[in-house]
Amino acid sequence: MTGPQPAEQPAQQWVDKVAAGPGGAMTEEVGVITGDLTLRTTARAGGQDLIEIQYADADEWYRLSPGPHLLEHTPQARHTAALAVVRAGYRALEEGGG
């Protein structure tokens, strides 16, 4: 017989509204999305944080494509850097500006 299992801690998350810059934000599932967006970062074990983006007030979430934001060392720093990437726009990354 085993004792009660410890309750799983809720994942730490950061959520912010952001306007995509020129060229929008590149996602894994649907390519570029543009306009007013919501960015959500969920801290996960081993530094494999989940960084997702959606059209503002939509139901569907998409994974933000890898970029310089993944070089940051903490989930909160990755979230802040991802916001900057989205604000700059995908075109800036293509031109080497991100």
BAKOL-977279 format. One record per atom (N, C-alpha, C): atom name; x, y, z. Coordinates in steps of 0.1 Angstrom, whole numbers. Layout:
BEGIN
+------+-------+-------+-------+
! atom !    xx !    yy !    zz !
+------+-------+-------+-------+
!   CA !     X !     Y !     Z !
...
+------+-------+-------+-------+
end
This chain:
BEGIN
+------+-------+-------+-------+
! atom !    xx !    yy !    zz !
+------+-------+-------+-------+
!    N !     9 !   -12 !     0 !
!   CA !     0 !     0 !     0 !
!    C !     9 !    12 !     0 !
!    N !     5 !    22 !    -8 !
!   CA !    13 !    34 !    -9 !
!    C !     5 !    46 !    -3 !
!    N !    13 !    55 !     2 !
!   CA !     7 !    67 !     8 !
!    C !     2 !    77 !    -3 !
!    N !    -4 !    88 !     1 !
!   CA !    -9 !    98 !    -8 !
!    C !     2 !   103 !   -17 !
!    N !    -1 !   105 !   -29 !
!   CA !     9 !   111 !   -39 !
!    C !     9 !   126 !   -37 !
!    N !    21 !   132 !   -37 !
!   CA !    22 !   147 !   -36 !
!    C !    14 !   153 !   -48 !
!    N !     8 !   164 !   -45 !
!   CA !     1 !   171 !   -56 !
!    C !    11 !   177 !   -65 !
!    N !     7 !   176 !   -78 !
!   CA !    16 !   182 !   -89 !
!    C !    15 !   197 !   -88 !
!    N !    26 !   203 !   -88 !
!   CA !    26 !   218 !   -88 !
!    C !    22 !   223 !  -102 !
!    N !    14 !   234 !  -102 !
!   CA !    10 !   239 !  -115 !
!    C !    22 !   245 !  -122 !
!    N !    22 !   245 !  -135 !
!   CA !    34 !   250 !  -142 !
!    C !    33 !   265 !  -141 !
!    N !    45 !   271 !  -140 !
!   CA !    46 !   286 !  -140 !
!    C !    45 !   291 !  -154 !
!    N !    37 !   301 !  -156 !
!   CA !    34 !   307 !  -169 !
!    C !    35 !   322 !  -170 !
!    N !    39 !   327 !  -181 !
!   CA !    39 !   341 !  -184 !
!    C !    30 !   343 !  -197 !
!    N !    21 !   353 !  -196 !
!   CA !    12 !   356 !  -207 !
!    C !    12 !   371 !  -210 !
!    N !    14 !   374 !  -222 !
!   CA !    13 !   389 !  -226 !
!    C !     7 !   391 !  -240 !
!    N !     0 !   402 !  -241 !
!   CA !    -5 !   406 !  -254 !
!    C !     7 !   413 !  -262 !
!    N !     7 !   411 !  -275 !
!   CA !    18 !   416 !  -283 !
!    C !    13 !   418 !  -297 !
!    N !    18 !   429 !  -303 !
!   CA !    15 !   432 !  -317 !
!    C !    27 !   427 !  -325 !
!    N !    24 !   419 !  -335 !
!   CA !    35 !   413 !  -343 !
!    C !    41 !   424 !  -352 !
!    N !    54 !   424 !  -353 !
!   CA !    61 !   434 !  -362 !
!    C !    60 !   430 !  -377 !
!    N !    68 !   437 !  -385 !
!   CA !    67 !   434 !  -400 !
!    C !    71 !   419 !  -402 !
!    N !    62 !   413 !  -410 !
!   CA !    64 !   399 !  -413 !
!    C !    58 !   389 !  -403 !
!    N !    52 !   394 !  -393 !
!   CA !    45 !   386 !  -383 !
!    C !    54 !   377 !  -374 !
!    N !    47 !   367 !  -369 !
!   CA !    54 !   357 !  -360 !
!    C !    54 !   343 !  -367 !
!    N !    65 !   337 !  -368 !
!   CA !    65 !   323 !  -374 !
!    C !    62 !   313 !  -364 !
!    N !    52 !   304 !  -368 !
!   CA !    48 !   293 !  -359 !
!    C !    52 !   280 !  -366 !
!    N !    53 !   269 !  -358 !
!   CA !    56 !   256 !  -363 !
!    C !    44 !   250 !  -371 !
!    N !    32 !   253 !  -367 !
!   CA !    20 !   246 !  -373 !
!    C !    15 !   253 !  -385 !
!    N !    14 !   266 !  -385 !
!   CA !     6 !   273 !  -396 !
!    C !    15 !   284 !  -403 !
!    N !    27 !   284 !  -400 !
!   CA !    36 !   295 !  -406 !
!    C !    34 !   308 !  -399 !
!    N !    33 !   319 !  -407 !
!   CA !    33 !   332 !  -402 !
!    C !    19 !   336 !  -397 !
!    N !    18 !   342 !  -385 !
!   CA !     6 !   349 !  -381 !
!    C !     9 !   363 !  -378 !
!    N !    -1 !   372 !  -380 !
!   CA !     1 !   386 !  -379 !
!    C !    -9 !   393 !  -370 !
!    N !    -7 !   405 !  -367 !
!   CA !   -17 !   413 !  -360 !
!    C !   -15 !   413 !  -345 !
!    N !   -26 !   414 !  -338 !
!   CA !   -26 !   414 !  -323 !
!    C !   -26 !   400 !  -319 !
!    N !   -16 !   396 !  -310 !
!   CA !   -14 !   382 !  -306 !
!    C !   -13 !   381 !  -291 !
!    N !   -13 !   369 !  -286 !
!   CA !   -11 !   366 !  -272 !
!    C !     1 !   356 !  -272 !
!    N !    11 !   359 !  -264 !
!   CA !    22 !   350 !  -262 !
!    C !    22 !   344 !  -249 !
!    N !    24 !   330 !  -248 !
!   CA !    23 !   323 !  -235 !
!    C !    35 !   314 !  -234 !
!    N !    43 !   315 !  -223 !
!   CA !    54 !   307 !  -221 !
!    C !    51 !   299 !  -208 !
!    N !    52 !   285 !  -209 !
!   CA !    50 !   276 !  -198 !
!    C !    63 !   270 !  -195 !
!    N !    68 !   272 !  -182 !
!   CA !    80 !   265 !  -178 !
!    C !    78 !   250 !  -177 !
!    N !    88 !   243 !  -182 !
!   CA !    88 !   228 !  -181 !
!    C !   101 !   223 !  -177 !
!    N !   101 !   211 !  -171 !
!   CA !   114 !   205 !  -166 !
!    C !   124 !   204 !  -177 !
!    N !   137 !   206 !  -173 !
!   CA !   148 !   204 !  -182 !
!    C !   150 !   216 !  -192 !
!    N !   143 !   227 !  -189 !
!   CA !   145 !   239 !  -198 !
!    C !   138 !   238 !  -211 !
!    N !   129 !   227 !  -213 !
!   CA !   122 !   226 !  -225 !
!    C !   108 !   233 !  -224 !
!    N !   109 !   246 !  -222 !
!   CA !    97 !   255 !  -220 !
!    C !    89 !   254 !  -233 !
!    N !    76 !   256 !  -231 !
!   CA !    66 !   256 !  -242 !
!    C !    63 !   271 !  -244 !
!    N !    66 !   276 !  -256 !
!   CA !    64 !   290 !  -260 !
!    C !    54 !   289 !  -271 !
!    N !    42 !   294 !  -268 !
!   CA !    30 !   294 !  -278 !
!    C !    25 !   308 !  -280 !
!    N !    18 !   309 !  -292 !
!   CA !    13 !   322 !  -296 !
!    C !    -1 !   319 !  -302 !
!    N !   -10 !   329 !  -301 !
!   CA !   -23 !   328 !  -307 !
!    C !   -28 !   342 !  -311 !
!    N !   -37 !   342 !  -321 !
!   CA !   -44 !   354 !  -323 !
!    C !   -51 !   358 !  -311 !
!    N !   -51 !   371 !  -308 !
!   CA !   -58 !   376 !  -296 !
!    C !   -72 !   371 !  -295 !
!    N !   -75 !   366 !  -283 !
!   CA !   -89 !   361 !  -280 !
!    C !   -93 !   348 !  -289 !
!    N !   -84 !   342 !  -295 !
!   CA !   -87 !   329 !  -303 !
!    C !   -86 !   317 !  -293 !
!    N !   -90 !   306 !  -298 !
!   CA !   -89 !   294 !  -290 !
!    C !   -77 !   286 !  -293 !
!    N !   -72 !   286 !  -305 !
!   CA !   -60 !   278 !  -309 !
!    C !   -47 !   284 !  -305 !
!    N !   -38 !   276 !  -300 !
!   CA !   -24 !   280 !  -297 !
!    C !   -15 !   273 !  -307 !
!    N !    -4 !   280 !  -311 !
!   CA !     6 !   275 !  -320 !
!    C !    20 !   277 !  -313 !
!    N !    29 !   267 !  -316 !
!   CA !    42 !   268 !  -310 !
!    C !    50 !   279 !  -318 !
!    N !    56 !   288 !  -311 !
!   CA !    65 !   298 !  -318 !
!    C !    77 !   291 !  -323 !
!    N !    81 !   294 !  -335 !
!   CA !    93 !   287 !  -341 !
!    C !   105 !   291 !  -333 !
!    N !   115 !   282 !  -334 !
!   CA !   128 !   284 !  -326 !
!    C !   134 !   297 !  -332 !
!    N !   141 !   304 !  -323 !
!   CA !   148 !   316 !  -326 !
!    C !   158 !   320 !  -315 !
!    N !   163 !   332 !  -315 !
!   CA !   173 !   337 !  -306 !
!    C !   167 !   337 !  -291 !
!    N !   154 !   337 !  -290 !
!   CA !   148 !   337 !  -276 !
!    C !   152 !   325 !  -268 !
!    N !   155 !   314 !  -275 !
!   CA !   158 !   301 !  -269 !
!    C !   171 !   301 !  -262 !
!    N !   180 !   311 !  -265 !
!   CA !   193 !   311 !  -260 !
!    C !   193 !   316 !  -245 !
!    N !   182 !   322 !  -241 !
!   CA !   181 !   327 !  -227 !
!    C !   181 !   316 !  -217 !
!    N !   185 !   319 !  -205 !
!   CA !   187 !   308 !  -195 !
!    C !   176 !   305 !  -186 !
!    N !   166 !   314 !  -185 !
!   CA !   154 !   311 !  -176 !
!    C !   141 !   312 !  -184 !
!    N !   131 !   306 !  -180 !
!   CA !   118 !   307 !  -187 !
!    C !   113 !   321 !  -189 !
!    N !   114 !   329 !  -178 !
!   CA !   110 !   343 !  -179 !
!    C !   118 !   351 !  -189 !
!    N !   131 !   349 !  -189 !
!   CA !   140 !   355 !  -198 !
!    C !   136 !   351 !  -213 !
!    N !   133 !   338 !  -215 !
!   CA !   130 !   333 !  -228 !
!    C !   116 !   340 !  -232 !
!    N !   107 !   342 !  -223 !
!   CA !    94 !   348 !  -226 !
!    C !    97 !   363 !  -230 !
!    N !   105 !   370 !  -222 !
!   CA !   108 !   384 !  -226 !
!    C !   115 !   385 !  -239 !
!    N !   124 !   376 !  -242 !
!   CA !   131 !   376 !  -255 !
!    C !   121 !   373 !  -266 !
!    N !   112 !   363 !  -264 !
!   CA !   103 !   359 !  -274 !
!    C !    93 !   371 !  -277 !
!    N !    89 !   379 !  -267 !
!   CA !    81 !   391 !  -270 !
!    C !    89 !   400 !  -279 !
!    N !   102 !   402 !  -276 !
!   CA !   110 !   411 !  -285 !
!    C !   111 !   406 !  -299 !
!    N !   112 !   393 !  -301 !
!   CA !   113 !   387 !  -314 !
!    C !    99 !   389 !  -322 !
!    N !    88 !   387 !  -315 !
!   CA !    75 !   389 !  -321 !
!    C !    73 !   404 !  -325 !
!    N !    77 !   413 !  -316 !
!   CA !    75 !   427 !  -318 !
!    C !    84 !   432 !  -330 !
!    N !    96 !   426 !  -331 !
!   CA !   105 !   429 !  -342 !
!    C !    99 !   424 !  -356 !
!    N !    93 !   412 !  -355 !
!   CA !    87 !   406 !  -367 !
!    C !    96 !   396 !  -374 !
!    N !    90 !   387 !  -380 !
!   CA !    98 !   376 !  -387 !
!    C !   107 !   382 !  -398 !
!    N !   103 !   393 !  -404 !
!   CA !   111 !   399 !  -415 !
!    C !   125 !   403 !  -409 !
!    N !   125 !   408 !  -397 !
!   CA !   137 !   413 !  -390 !
!    C !   147 !   401 !  -388 !
!    N !   141 !   389 !  -384 !
!   CA !   149 !   377 !  -383 !
!    C !   155 !   373 !  -396 !
!    N !   147 !   373 !  -406 !
!   CA !   152 !   369 !  -420 !
!    C !   163 !   378 !  -425 !
!    N !   162 !   391 !  -421 !
!   CA !   173 !   400 !  -425 !
!    C !   184 !   401 !  -416 !
!    N !   184 !   392 !  -405 !
!   CA !   196 !   391 !  -396 !
!    C !   195 !   401 !  -385 !
!    N !   183 !   408 !  -383 !
!   CA !   182 !   418 !  -373 !
!    C !   178 !   412 !  -359 !
!    N !   175 !   399 !  -358 !
!   CA !   170 !   394 !  -345 !
!    C !   179 !   384 !  -339 !
+------+-------+-------+-------+
end
